[in-house]
Amino acid sequence: MASGKQIKNSAVASAGLPNALPGIDEALRETGIDPDRLSISRLGLRSQLSTLPFMLRRMLFGIALSALLHLANLFFPELPRYLQAALELVVGLIILQAACEVLVSATERLAARYKWNHYIAGTLVEILATTPELVVIAFIIPVSPVAAFIVSVITIYNNALVFSLYSFFLPKDKRGKFLMPTPITEAGTQILIGGAAMGLILGLVMLTFNASAQTKDSFNPLDLVFISIVLLAIFFVYIYTLLTSYAEEEAEVRENLSMSKKDIQRRLEMVYQYVGPSSSMVISGLFLTGLFGALIGSEHVSSFAATMIVDIELNPVLTGLILAIFAGMSEYVILWQSHKKKEYGIALANAFGGITQVMFLVLPFTLLSIAFYQGFINPTHPDLPLKFSVSSIFLLLFLFPTFYTLSSLLEEDHTLGLLDTTIMTGIFLFLIVLLVTYGGGV
């Protein structure tokens, strides 16, 4: 039977985690810290030790479907092109989702092996979750750089809508609000303002050039490189600010509860309770497996894009919209897994990260890849250079009202209510209708 001291140490170490003892939560509130807003969580899933082979089996299943699809295309070339494209997309998504889960599991195991703090591990997991999306875009660029650009930007709006809808359905406090982790509301509001300004500036510049007698009507590779460097610089400073805020938050908790070294060690053990011990070889194998799956899955998704744009001649805007809907599936899986564990703050952080990371990581990666492809591989591609088109201008200009609305609604540190969600949905629908109606000419 555990001693009273052991129980106390265990209780102190669990501060901010789900199912922490009420006394610990009250102790934190007395010091001015809201335990419900802390960013700490248990990484992994309760059944992860037994389900990792299931993830690998699911990837093998997807690869087997990939082989069957190749055989079907070889022996039954008369299959309708729409059906072939749909099968390519489904097989690609099955493999990509499994690849994302394997990469996330590998990151969590690496963090557990080296005893990284929860906020470092959680941030890395969010970033690694975008890997399949980056690979998909790299495969789409040779097919249609315009579609790749549209996928990266439209995904921002998709994730903003997911964030709005998800936060609306969260359990609320007596004031009808669900408070977000403090680092998210502070650094997050700033990054949204920056994203709004960048979108507005780029959109207005493109609109001005189109409306004037200027000869410049497209982005050259140097333009894309410059824009990418600025966006990536903002992203790296944002990540540094976020990690610093997380570290200060954790240090304040430890200080206010007078945690000993044993308490801190126990706290880390609780964070990695559902993450099994792994050797360096196992972790490396998981990373390689996840990357291999991302490559195979992305090849199928790019085949879908090629069929829709080249064979069926669907315009890149609609193809990009379809791909963008599915491109964020890996992040939505992580969101759902966190929600099932009732770690709503972590789920919201992932949903919010889906907005900021796509804007300041995926988009600049896309622009850099297009610049490299245009400068060194295929400068004569019919989509190049990227024109100051109606669809591009709409996509960039609408970032301002989207990000401005989000930052304004988050100023009071809470998630969105019915009116807020309706506003965000309306902005999203305006953009989609305008793109589909007037952006088809690319």
BALUMTOR-318178 format. One line per field, with one value per residue (C-alpha): residue number from 1; residue in three letters; chain; x, y, z. Coordinates in nm, 3 decimals, always signed. Layout:
num <- (NUM	...)
residuo <- (ala	...)
cadena <- (A	...)
c1 <- (X	...)
c2 <- (Y	...)
c3 <- (Z	...)
REM end
This chain:
num <- (1	2	3	4	5	6	7	8	9	10	11	12	13	14	15	16	17	18	19	20	21	22	23	24	25	26	27	28	29	30	31	32	33	34	35	36	37	38	39	40	41	42	43	44	45	46	47	48	49	50	51	52	53	54	55	56	57	58	59	60	61	62	63	64	65	66	67	68	69	70	71	72	73	74	75	76	77	78	79	80	81	82	83	84	85	86	87	88	89	90	91	92	93	94	95	96	97	98	99	100	101	102	103	104	105	106	107	108	109	110	111	112	113	114	115	116	117	118	119	120	121	122	123	124	125	126	127	128	129	130	131	132	133	134	135	136	137	138	139	140	141	142	143	144	145	146	147	148	149	150	151	152	153	154	155	156	157	158	159	160	161	162	163	164	165	166	167	168	169	170	171	172	173	174	175	176	177	178	179	180	181	182	183	184	185	186	187	188	189	190	191	192	193	194	195	196	197	198	199	200	201	202	203	204	205	206	207	208	209	210	211	212	213	214	215	216	217	218	219	220	221	222	223	224	225	226	227	228	229	230	231	232	233	234	235	236	237	238	239	240	241	242	243	244	245	246	247	248	249	250	251	252	253	254	255	256	257	258	259	260	261	262	263	264	265	266	267	268	269	270	271	272	273	274	275	276	277	278	279	280	281	282	283	284	285	286	287	288	289	290	291	292	293	294	295	296	297	298	299	300	301	302	303	304	305	306	307	308	309	310	311	312	313	314	315	316	317	318	319	320	321	322	323	324	325	326	327	328	329	330	331	332	333	334	335	336	337	338	339	340	341	342	343	344	345	346	347	348	349	350	351	352	353	354	355	356	357	358	359	360	361	362	363	364	365	366	367	368	369	370	371	372	373	374	375	376	377	378	379	380	381	382	383	384	385	386	387	388	389	390	391	392	393	394	395	396	397	398	399	400	401	402	403	404	405	406	407	408	409	410	411	412	413	414	415	416	417	418	419	420	421	422	423	424	425	426	427	428	429	430	431	432	433	434	435	436	437	438	439	440	441	442)
residuo <- (met	ala	ser	gly	lys	gln	ile	lys	asn	ser	ala	val	ala	ser	ala	gly	leu	pro	asn	ala	leu	pro	gly	ile	asp	glu	ala	leu	arg	glu	thr	gly	ile	asp	pro	asp	arg	leu	ser	ile	ser	arg	leu	gly	leu	arg	ser	gln	leu	ser	thr	leu	pro	phe	met	leu	arg	arg	met	leu	phe	gly	ile	ala	leu	ser	ala	leu	leu	his	leu	ala	asn	leu	phe	phe	pro	glu	leu	pro	arg	tyr	leu	gln	ala	ala	leu	glu	leu	val	val	gly	leu	ile	ile	leu	gln	ala	ala	cys	glu	val	leu	val	ser	ala	thr	glu	arg	leu	ala	ala	arg	tyr	lys	trp	asn	his	tyr	ile	ala	gly	thr	leu	val	glu	ile	leu	ala	thr	thr	pro	glu	leu	val	val	ile	ala	phe	ile	ile	pro	val	ser	pro	val	ala	ala	phe	ile	val	ser	val	ile	thr	ile	tyr	asn	asn	ala	leu	val	phe	ser	leu	tyr	ser	phe	phe	leu	pro	lys	asp	lys	arg	gly	lys	phe	leu	met	pro	thr	pro	ile	thr	glu	ala	gly	thr	gln	ile	leu	ile	gly	gly	ala	ala	met	gly	leu	ile	leu	gly	leu	val	met	leu	thr	phe	asn	ala	ser	ala	gln	thr	lys	asp	ser	phe	asn	pro	leu	asp	leu	val	phe	ile	ser	ile	val	leu	leu	ala	ile	phe	phe	val	tyr	ile	tyr	thr	leu	leu	thr	ser	tyr	ala	glu	glu	glu	ala	glu	val	arg	glu	asn	leu	ser	met	ser	lys	lys	asp	ile	gln	arg	arg	leu	glu	met	val	tyr	gln	tyr	val	gly	pro	ser	ser	ser	met	val	ile	ser	gly	leu	phe	leu	thr	gly	leu	phe	gly	ala	leu	ile	gly	ser	glu	his	val	ser	ser	phe	ala	ala	thr	met	ile	val	asp	ile	glu	leu	asn	pro	val	leu	thr	gly	leu	ile	leu	ala	ile	phe	ala	gly	met	ser	glu	tyr	val	ile	leu	trp	gln	ser	his	lys	lys	lys	glu	tyr	gly	ile	ala	leu	ala	asn	ala	phe	gly	gly	ile	thr	gln	val	met	phe	leu	val	leu	pro	phe	thr	leu	leu	ser	ile	ala	phe	tyr	gln	gly	phe	ile	asn	pro	thr	his	pro	asp	leu	pro	leu	lys	phe	ser	val	ser	ser	ile	phe	leu	leu	leu	phe	leu	phe	pro	thr	phe	tyr	thr	leu	ser	ser	leu	leu	glu	glu	asp	his	thr	leu	gly	leu	leu	asp	thr	thr	ile	met	thr	gly	ile	phe	leu	phe	leu	ile	val	leu	leu	val	thr	tyr	gly	gly	gly	val)
cadena <- (A	A	A	A	A	A	A	A	A	A	A	A	A	A	A	A	A	A	A	A	A	A	A	A	A	A	A	A	A	A	A	A	A	A	A	A	A	A	A	A	A	A	A	A	A	A	A	A	A	A	A	A	A	A	A	A	A	A	A	A	A	A	A	A	A	A	A	A	A	A	A	A	A	A	A	A	A	A	A	A	A	A	A	A	A	A	A	A	A	A	A	A	A	A	A	A	A	A	A	A	A	A	A	A	A	A	A	A	A	A	A	A	A	A	A	A	A	A	A	A	A	A	A	A	A	A	A	A	A	A	A	A	A	A	A	A	A	A	A	A	A	A	A	A	A	A	A	A	A	A	A	A	A	A	A	A	A	A	A	A	A	A	A	A	A	A	A	A	A	A	A	A	A	A	A	A	A	A	A	A	A	A	A	A	A	A	A	A	A	A	A	A	A	A	A	A	A	A	A	A	A	A	A	A	A	A	A	A	A	A	A	A	A	A	A	A	A	A	A	A	A	A	A	A	A	A	A	A	A	A	A	A	A	A	A	A	A	A	A	A	A	A	A	A	A	A	A	A	A	A	A	A	A	A	A	A	A	A	A	A	A	A	A	A	A	A	A	A	A	A	A	A	A	A	A	A	A	A	A	A	A	A	A	A	A	A	A	A	A	A	A	A	A	A	A	A	A	A	A	A	A	A	A	A	A	A	A	A	A	A	A	A	A	A	A	A	A	A	A	A	A	A	A	A	A	A	A	A	A	A	A	A	A	A	A	A	A	A	A	A	A	A	A	A	A	A	A	A	A	A	A	A	A	A	A	A	A	A	A	A	A	A	A	A	A	A	A	A	A	A	A	A	A	A	A	A	A	A	A	A	A	A	A	A	A	A	A	A	A	A	A	A	A	A	A	A	A	A	A	A	A	A	A	A	A	A	A	A	A	A	A	A	A	A	A	A	A	A	A	A	A	A	A	A	A	A	A	A	A	A	A	A	A	A	A	A	A	A	A	A	A	A)
c1 <- (+0.000	+0.141	+0.249	+0.098	+0.418	+0.414	+0.051	+0.134	+0.428	+0.220	-0.060	+0.176	+0.335	-0.004	-0.084	-0.264	-0.302	-0.646	-0.776	-0.543	-0.660	-0.893	-0.667	-0.382	-0.604	-0.719	-0.360	-0.279	-0.583	-0.481	-0.153	-0.335	-0.280	-0.577	-0.501	-0.749	-0.541	-0.208	-0.056	+0.064	-0.082	-0.005	+0.152	+0.043	-0.268	-0.350	-0.348	-0.049	+0.184	-0.047	-0.174	+0.158	+0.171	-0.185	-0.063	+0.208	-0.041	-0.265	+0.024	+0.105	-0.262	-0.246	+0.072	-0.098	-0.390	-0.136	+0.008	-0.339	-0.427	-0.118	-0.214	-0.570	-0.444	-0.220	-0.480	-0.794	-0.687	-1.044	-1.166	-1.336	-1.085	-1.303	-1.300	-0.925	-0.871	-1.101	-0.918	-0.582	-0.703	-0.850	-0.539	-0.313	-0.509	-0.505	-0.126	-0.073	-0.284	-0.095	+0.237	+0.144	+0.057	+0.386	+0.584	+0.401	+0.464	+0.833	+0.857	+0.689	+0.921	+1.225	+1.107	+1.044	+1.388	+1.566	+1.318	+1.225	+0.969	+0.607	+0.590	+0.896	+0.762	+0.414	+0.548	+0.761	+0.463	+0.258	+0.534	+0.604	+0.232	+0.270	+0.535	+0.290	+0.134	+0.474	+0.550	+0.209	+0.275	+0.623	+0.464	+0.187	+0.419	+0.540	+0.175	+0.050	+0.236	-0.086	-0.275	+0.006	-0.017	-0.396	-0.378	-0.140	-0.347	-0.693	-0.579	-0.536	-0.903	-1.006	-0.813	-0.954	-1.304	-1.220	-1.085	-1.401	-1.641	-1.447	-1.411	-1.784	-1.870	-1.628	-1.759	-1.792	-1.760	-2.043	-1.980	-2.015	-1.645	-1.364	-1.037	-0.738	-0.379	-0.219	+0.083	-0.155	-0.363	-0.056	+0.185	-0.106	-0.279	+0.044	+0.107	-0.249	-0.200	+0.122	-0.051	-0.332	-0.083	+0.122	-0.185	-0.317	+0.017	+0.073	-0.285	-0.283	+0.052	-0.079	-0.405	-0.219	+0.010	-0.288	-0.478	-0.185	+0.019	+0.310	+0.474	+0.508	+0.217	+0.369	+0.607	+0.961	+1.172	+1.348	+1.010	+0.902	+1.230	+1.210	+0.849	+0.935	+1.233	+1.021	+0.744	+0.990	+1.169	+0.836	+0.761	+1.092	+1.054	+0.696	+0.809	+1.083	+0.831	+0.584	+0.843	+0.966	+0.610	+0.551	+0.877	+0.784	+0.440	+0.590	+0.854	+0.580	+0.381	+0.687	+0.781	+0.432	+0.387	+0.745	+0.813	+1.123	+1.346	+1.156	+0.827	+0.957	+1.082	+0.746	+0.574	+0.774	+0.690	+0.321	+0.355	+0.512	+0.298	+0.147	+0.471	+0.669	+1.047	+1.221	+1.576	+1.739	+1.709	+1.333	+1.282	+1.491	+1.296	+0.967	+1.085	+1.201	+0.875	+0.670	+0.867	+0.839	+0.464	+0.443	+0.624	+0.402	+0.082	+0.186	+0.253	-0.107	-0.244	-0.035	-0.173	-0.521	-0.423	-0.271	-0.583	-0.816	-0.610	-0.445	-0.683	-1.022	-0.916	-1.075	-0.945	-0.669	-0.888	-1.146	-0.873	-0.689	-1.009	-1.065	-0.706	-0.704	-1.004	-0.812	-0.462	-0.523	-0.660	-0.349	-0.389	-0.759	-0.672	-0.441	-0.715	-0.965	-0.720	-0.657	-1.030	-1.097	-0.850	-1.050	-0.738	-0.930	-0.657	-0.411	-0.670	-0.728	-0.354	-0.329	-0.624	-0.474	-0.132	-0.299	-0.365	-0.031	+0.192	+0.030	+0.060	+0.419	+0.567	+0.372	+0.310	+0.675	+0.784	+0.547	+0.677	+1.041	+0.969	+0.799	+1.094	+1.339	+1.127	+1.096	+1.461	+1.635	+1.399	+1.122	+1.099	+0.878	+0.594	+0.263	+0.168	+0.490	+0.555	+0.273	+0.041	-0.125	-0.456	-0.802	-0.783	-0.441	-0.552	-0.871	-0.677	-0.428	-0.664	-0.911	-0.635	-0.677	-1.043	-0.994	-0.692	-0.814	-1.146	-0.974	-0.730	-1.010	-1.222	-0.928	-0.839	-1.043	-0.857	-1.158	-1.279	-1.561	-1.933	-2.230	-2.198	-1.821	-1.841	-2.112	-1.891	-1.593	-1.811	-1.950	-1.601	-1.504	-1.817	-1.764	-1.414	-1.520	-1.810	-1.592	-1.315	-1.544	-1.744	-1.471	-1.138	-1.171	-0.953	-0.662)
c2 <- (+0.000	+0.341	+0.576	+0.918	+1.082	+0.879	+0.972	+1.339	+1.330	+1.158	+1.413	+1.711	+1.565	+1.528	+1.902	+2.009	+1.655	+1.497	+1.328	+1.525	+1.534	+1.829	+1.953	+2.009	+2.204	+2.424	+2.483	+2.604	+2.831	+2.992	+3.096	+3.244	+2.951	+2.794	+2.418	+2.378	+2.611	+2.434	+2.283	+1.960	+1.630	+1.260	+1.181	+0.876	+0.665	+0.429	+0.135	+0.255	-0.025	-0.285	-0.083	+0.019	-0.308	-0.228	+0.100	-0.086	-0.347	-0.070	+0.077	-0.266	-0.299	+0.035	-0.065	-0.392	-0.189	+0.024	-0.283	-0.407	-0.066	-0.069	-0.414	-0.299	+0.000	-0.237	-0.500	-0.283	+0.043	+0.097	+0.180	+0.523	+0.798	+0.931	+0.588	+0.553	+0.899	+0.822	+0.494	+0.670	+0.926	+0.667	+0.445	+0.747	+0.873	+0.533	+0.517	+0.882	+0.859	+0.551	+0.718	+1.024	+0.811	+0.623	+0.950	+1.091	+0.771	+0.783	+1.144	+1.062	+0.766	+0.979	+1.241	+0.971	+0.820	+1.150	+1.278	+1.595	+1.815	+1.778	+2.114	+2.040	+1.697	+1.832	+2.107	+1.858	+1.626	+1.911	+2.001	+1.638	+1.588	+1.817	+1.592	+1.393	+1.720	+1.857	+1.542	+1.554	+1.912	+1.820	+1.549	+1.779	+2.059	+1.878	+1.816	+2.169	+2.433	+2.635	+2.343	+2.300	+2.668	+2.650	+2.337	+2.504	+2.822	+2.664	+2.428	+2.737	+2.819	+2.458	+2.442	+2.777	+2.640	+2.316	+2.520	+2.730	+2.436	+2.224	+2.500	+2.570	+2.214	+2.202	+2.189	+2.545	+2.702	+2.882	+3.190	+2.985	+2.989	+2.737	+2.902	+2.818	+2.762	+3.100	+3.059	+2.997	+3.308	+3.531	+3.423	+3.291	+3.628	+3.791	+3.533	+3.575	+3.950	+3.886	+3.640	+3.886	+4.160	+3.934	+3.816	+4.171	+4.310	+4.035	+4.049	+4.428	+4.425	+4.167	+4.358	+4.686	+4.537	+4.384	+4.713	+4.926	+4.928	+4.749	+4.470	+4.250	+4.008	+3.701	+3.580	+3.499	+3.251	+3.528	+3.671	+3.330	+3.277	+3.618	+3.568	+3.220	+3.343	+3.612	+3.364	+3.104	+3.366	+3.459	+3.090	+3.018	+3.321	+3.213	+2.862	+3.009	+3.241	+2.957	+2.724	+3.002	+3.068	+2.697	+2.674	+2.974	+2.823	+2.490	+2.661	+2.860	+2.543	+2.367	+2.666	+2.729	+2.362	+2.333	+2.025	+1.827	+1.656	+1.334	+1.513	+1.647	+1.303	+1.151	+1.425	+1.328	+0.962	+1.052	+1.246	+0.942	+0.686	+0.563	+0.575	+0.252	+0.239	+0.208	+0.166	+0.402	+0.137	+0.101	+0.478	+0.514	+0.230	+0.403	+0.731	+0.559	+0.362	+0.678	+0.863	+0.568	+0.559	+0.934	+0.893	+0.608	+0.780	+1.110	+0.940	+0.820	+1.162	+1.324	+1.067	+1.178	+1.540	+1.452	+1.264	+1.546	+1.828	+1.665	+1.388	+1.512	+1.879	+1.992	+2.337	+2.355	+2.557	+2.279	+2.014	+2.214	+2.248	+1.871	+1.796	+2.058	+1.896	+1.570	+1.713	+1.795	+1.452	+1.361	+1.668	+1.598	+1.245	+1.389	+1.635	+1.351	+1.140	+1.425	+1.490	+1.125	+1.157	+1.464	+1.676	+1.957	+2.217	+1.998	+1.926	+2.300	+2.364	+2.112	+2.270	+2.616	+2.486	+2.361	+2.726	+2.882	+2.598	+2.580	+2.958	+2.992	+2.647	+2.464	+2.771	+2.887	+2.527	+2.524	+2.854	+2.745	+2.417	+2.598	+2.839	+2.547	+2.362	+2.674	+2.772	+2.436	+2.165	+2.281	+2.657	+2.598	+2.436	+2.586	+2.691	+2.887	+3.155	+3.186	+3.454	+3.732	+3.560	+3.619	+3.297	+3.384	+3.737	+3.609	+3.345	+3.596	+3.888	+3.671	+3.581	+3.927	+3.900	+3.537	+3.599	+3.936	+3.783	+3.495	+3.723	+3.956	+3.669	+3.522	+3.849	+3.745	+3.411	+3.198	+2.990	+3.068	+3.081	+3.045	+3.392	+3.364	+3.028	+3.157	+3.451	+3.224	+2.986	+3.279	+3.403	+3.053	+3.015	+3.357	+3.254	+2.916	+3.060	+3.335	+3.092	+2.839	+3.108	+3.346	+3.173	+2.889	+3.063	+3.048)
c3 <- (+0.000	-0.097	+0.179	+0.231	+0.107	-0.214	-0.274	-0.216	-0.455	-0.719	-0.673	-0.704	-1.016	-1.185	-1.172	-1.487	-1.620	-1.664	-1.346	-1.117	-0.756	-0.681	-0.404	-0.648	-0.886	-0.600	-0.493	-0.842	-0.857	-0.528	-0.692	-0.992	-1.231	-1.406	-1.426	-1.710	-1.928	-1.884	-2.197	-2.034	-2.151	-2.175	-2.509	-2.704	-2.652	-2.369	-2.609	-2.813	-2.706	-2.852	-3.150	-3.304	-3.498	-3.608	-3.757	-3.942	-4.059	-4.184	-4.381	-4.526	-4.617	-4.797	-4.980	-5.084	-5.219	-5.404	-5.573	-5.666	-5.808	-6.027	-6.155	-6.220	-6.419	-6.617	-6.701	-6.708	-6.874	-6.992	-6.640	-6.626	-6.546	-6.264	-6.099	-6.137	-5.987	-5.693	-5.623	-5.637	-5.385	-5.145	-5.149	-5.107	-4.806	-4.636	-4.663	-4.570	-4.255	-4.138	-4.225	-4.019	-3.715	-3.746	-3.768	-3.465	-3.268	-3.363	-3.244	-2.912	-2.857	-2.936	-2.685	-2.422	-2.477	-2.416	-2.152	-2.337	-2.170	-2.276	-2.451	-2.666	-2.759	-2.830	-3.056	-3.251	-3.292	-3.439	-3.684	-3.784	-3.852	-4.155	-4.317	-4.534	-4.645	-4.751	-4.948	-5.119	-5.231	-5.358	-5.576	-5.704	-5.818	-6.135	-6.225	-6.154	-5.950	-5.942	-5.784	-5.527	-5.434	-5.407	-5.188	-4.943	-4.906	-4.911	-4.633	-4.412	-4.456	-4.403	-4.076	-3.964	-4.024	-3.838	-3.546	-3.539	-3.556	-3.308	-3.049	-3.068	-2.962	-2.669	-2.311	-2.180	-1.837	-1.658	-1.873	-2.190	-2.272	-2.305	-2.210	-2.427	-2.308	-2.235	-2.469	-2.757	-2.693	-2.653	-2.929	-3.135	-3.153	-3.268	-3.540	-3.669	-3.698	-3.889	-4.124	-4.189	-4.277	-4.507	-4.697	-4.736	-4.857	-5.114	-5.238	-5.275	-5.456	-5.704	-5.747	-5.807	-6.070	-6.248	-6.246	-6.368	-6.685	-6.516	-6.711	-6.405	-6.384	-6.213	-5.943	-6.049	-5.847	-5.652	-5.547	-5.417	-5.232	-5.066	-4.954	-4.822	-4.620	-4.453	-4.366	-4.234	-4.023	-3.863	-3.805	-3.630	-3.402	-3.330	-3.232	-3.010	-2.843	-2.798	-2.642	-2.415	-2.296	-2.237	-2.038	-1.823	-1.760	-1.651	-1.433	-1.259	-1.185	-1.042	-0.830	-0.690	-0.596	-0.465	-0.677	-0.591	-0.848	-0.781	-0.844	-1.174	-1.273	-1.183	-1.386	-1.695	-1.639	-1.635	-1.960	-2.131	-1.951	-2.279	-2.479	-2.475	-2.431	-2.768	-2.891	-3.138	-3.407	-3.353	-3.359	-3.676	-3.836	-3.755	-3.903	-4.223	-4.244	-4.201	-4.467	-4.706	-4.654	-4.711	-5.043	-5.163	-5.052	-5.207	-5.540	-5.548	-5.453	-5.727	-5.974	-5.871	-5.937	-6.275	-6.381	-6.278	-6.433	-6.738	-6.844	-6.728	-6.765	-6.440	-6.354	-6.089	-5.851	-5.808	-5.798	-5.533	-5.330	-5.339	-5.242	-4.967	-4.801	-4.771	-4.724	-4.358	-4.264	-4.064	-3.843	-3.795	-3.676	-3.409	-3.313	-3.269	-3.069	-2.825	-2.797	-2.710	-2.422	-2.307	-2.345	-2.507	-2.468	-2.658	-2.926	-2.967	-2.982	-3.266	-3.444	-3.403	-3.512	-3.828	-3.917	-3.824	-3.943	-4.285	-4.327	-4.205	-4.281	-4.551	-4.769	-4.775	-4.839	-5.136	-5.271	-5.229	-5.405	-5.693	-5.718	-5.730	-5.987	-6.202	-6.175	-6.214	-6.340	-6.573	-6.631	-6.939	-6.742	-6.867	-6.511	-6.464	-6.367	-6.112	-6.246	-6.047	-6.117	-5.976	-5.772	-5.623	-5.534	-5.368	-5.174	-5.034	-4.972	-4.780	-4.533	-4.383	-4.278	-4.175	-3.951	-3.828	-3.722	-3.545	-3.361	-3.252	-3.125	-2.932	-2.757	-2.454	-2.437	-2.522	-2.809	-3.045	-2.973	-3.207	-3.362	-3.392	-3.567	-3.800	-3.898	-3.973	-4.174	-4.372	-4.462	-4.573	-4.789	-4.948	-5.053	-5.190	-5.391	-5.538	-5.629	-5.791	-5.975	-6.089	-6.026	-6.273	-6.526	-6.281)
REM end
